[in-house]
Amino acid sequence: MTDIAHGTRGGSAVRPSPVFLLIVAATALAGLVTWRYGQITEQPARIALFVFVLAGWILSLCLHEFGHAYTAFRSGDHSVATKGYLTLNPFKYADMVLSFAIPVLFILLGGIGLPGGAVWIDRHSIRGKIRHSLISAAGPLSNILFAVVLAVLLNTLADDSHSVFWVGVAFLAFLQVTAAILNLLPIPGLDGFGIIEPYLPRSWVRQASQYAGYAFLVLVALLWLGPINEGFFNLVYSITDAIGLEELQIAIGHALFQFWQD
């Protein structure tokens, strides 16, 4: 998500922090351990898969928020560099609870990639409605790109001898799709609303912003309702099918991820 608050070249401003590099290393190491378990689905393998998917999910949250920040930087808001947003350090983002704690909690409880929180953008330094829309779109686009890359890797490299690793990849890609869909909903506080916001009357935007926090809670509640939940997952699986992810792979990956359940 993005929100509103009141220069150098983009490439030189991007300096991945040690924290982000540690997340990358944790994802890679856990993925390697999961890979080495092959087809074994006993508890140690499930824990390795859990760490791999969880670290990969946190990595994707960093990339999501970085997508907003980098697009804003290239659009004229150089304050994102001084705020540390271009370091991909999750501790630099505006709201650790919304950006990371709640999304992580949701994949633990429900296996849904819930949208994260906000990076604070100085909208007054950015000119043009299209640029404002692109800043909001950049986050979910990073989730879509992540999902496609994972799907391509799975479809081209997957083999039965390392099935535990590949169902983990499938589940991680699934989380990206759910996050992208939810974040693109035109609801105040989500990126979908941010995309259309520049084209709405200012009075509508001011009124909608008052309910942004409540709208997010309503969205969370609605996801637990049967018909809405069913419609949401039908849409998710239609997209995962389109990029070559099998529903059975996702289901097995989710089941193994929840290592605390029998």
N, C-alpha and C positions, 0 to 999 in steps of 0.2 A: 504494500500500500504506500501511498504518498500522502503528505499533508502539507500545510502552508505555514511558513514562518517568515518573520520579517528579518587570478589567472595565469594560469600557465597552460601549456598544451596538455590534452587529456592523457597522452601516453606517459609523459614524465610525472604527472600527478598521481598515477596509479602505482602504489607501492604495497603489495600484499604484506600484511602484518605477520609476525611470528605466530600469532594466535590462529590466523587463517591457515597458514602453512601447517600448523599442528593438526588442524581439522582435516586437511587434505591427506596428511600422513596417516592419521587414524583411520580414515576411510580406506586408503590403499592397503594398510597393514591388515585391517579386519577383513577386507576383501580377499587378500592373499591367504589368510588363515582359513576363511570360508571355502575358498577354492581348493585348498589342500585336503579338506574333509571329503571331497568328492561327492559320493552319494550317501554318506553317513548322515542320519537325521537324529542322532542321540543328543543329549542335552548340551555337551560342549560345542557341537556344531551349530546348534540353535542359538546359543549365546553369541558365537562368532558372527552368525548372520544378523542377529539383533544389533550388535555393535556396528556392523557394516552398513545396514540400512539406516540406523539412527544417525550415524556420522555423515552418511551421504545426504540425508534429509537436512541436517544442519548446514552442510555445505551448500545445498541448493537454496536455503533461506538466505545465506550470505550473498549468493549470486543474484537472487531476486532483488534484495535491497540495493546491491551494487548497481544493478541494471537501472533502477530509478536514478541513483546518484550520478552515475556516469553520463546518462542521457541529459540530466539537468546541467551537469558541468559543461558538456558540449553545446548546450543551448544558452549558456550565459551565466548560470549560477555557480560562481567559483567558491562560494561559501562552503559547498559540500566538501571541498578539499581540506579546508581549515578545520572542519568538524570531524575529519577522519573517516568519512564515509567511503572514500576511495581506497582505503587500506583493506577493505573486506573484513575488518575486525568486528565481530558481532557485538562486542561490548561498547562500540562507538555509536550504535544505532539508538534512535530516540527512545524507544520503549522496549526494554528487554522482555517484559512480560508478554506484550502483544506480538512482538517480532519473533520470539523464540520459545518462551515457556508454554504458551497456550498451543501453538502449532505442534510442539513436541508432545504435550499432554494428549492431544487429540489423536495422534497416530498410535499412542500407547493404548488409549481406551477404545477408539473406534476404527482405526485404520483409515482415517481420512486426512488428506493433506490440507489442513485448514490454512487460509491466508494468514500472513503475518501482520506485523504492525507497521510503523511509519518511519520514513526518513523525512526530515524537515527540509523543505525546499523553499527558497526565497523566490516566490513566483513573480515578484515585482521586477526582478532582474531578467526575466525571460519574455521575449516578444513573440507574438504569433500564437494563434489558437492551436495550430497543428503541433507545435513544439510542446505545448502543455499536454496535449493528448498523448504524444509519443512518450513523454516522461512517465505518465501513468501506465501506458501499455508495456513499457520496457520490462517491468517486473514479471507479469504473467508470461510474456514472450520468452523470458529466460527459462521458466518452467517448461514451456512447450518445447523449446530447443533441447533442454536436458532430457525430456522424455523421448524425443525423437532419436537423440544420440544413443541413449540406452537401448532403445528398440532396435536400432540398426546393429549395434554390437551383439545383441542377443540373437537376432535373426541371421547374422552372418558367421558368428563364432561359437554359438552354443553347442555343447555336446553333452550326451547323457552321462559321461563319466564325471562331470562336475555339476550335476543337476542342482545341488543345494545352492551353489553360488548363483546360478542363472535364475532360479525362482526368486532369489533375493533381488536380483537386478530387475526382474519383472515387477515385483512389488514396489520397488523404489520408483520405477517409471510410472506405475499406476498412481502413486502419491503425487507425482508432478502433474498428472492430468487432472486429478481432483482439485488440486490447488489452483490450477489455471482456470478451470471452469468456475469455481466459486469466486475467484478474484475478479473475473470478468463480468460478474453480475452487476447490473446498473443500480447498485444499492449504495446510499451514502456511506462513506468510509472505506469503500472498496475501490479497486482500480477501475472497474467497469464504469463506476460513476465518475471517476476522475477523467476518463476518456471523453465522456460526453459533456462534462461540466462546463468547458469553455463556450459551448454553444447554447447553454441554457440562460434564461433571464437571471440576473443577479439576485432578484428577490427570491426566486426558487432555490438558488444555491444557498443563500443565507438561511432560509428556513430548513432546508434539508440538512445542513451542517449541524443544526441543533439536535438532530436525532441520529447522528452518525453512530454514536456509541450504542444506543438502543437498537439500531438497525442490525448491528453486528450480533447482538445477543439474540434478537428475533431470528436471524438466519440460523444460528446455532440450534435454537429450539426447534425450528421447522425441520431441520435435517433428521430429527428423531421421529417425525410423523410418517406413518406408513406410506401413504400415496406419494408424498414429496420425496421421501427417501428412495422409493422404488423408481420414480421418474428420474431422479438424479443419477442413480447408479446405472439405469438403462442408457442414459446419455454418456456416462463415463465409459461403459463397456463398448458402446458403439465406436467411440474414438480409439480406445485401446485396440479393438479389433482392427480398425483401419490402419494402425501403425504396426500391426503384426504381433501384438501381445495376446497370448492365449489366456482366457479367463481361468482355466485350471492352474496355470503357472502362477498367476496372481494369487489365487486362493491358497495354494500350497505355501507360497512365500509368506503370505499373511499369517497362516497358521504356525509356520516355523518361527516367524518373528516373535510371536507371543509365547516365548519359551516357558513362561511361568504357568501356562495352561497345558493340561494333558491332551 
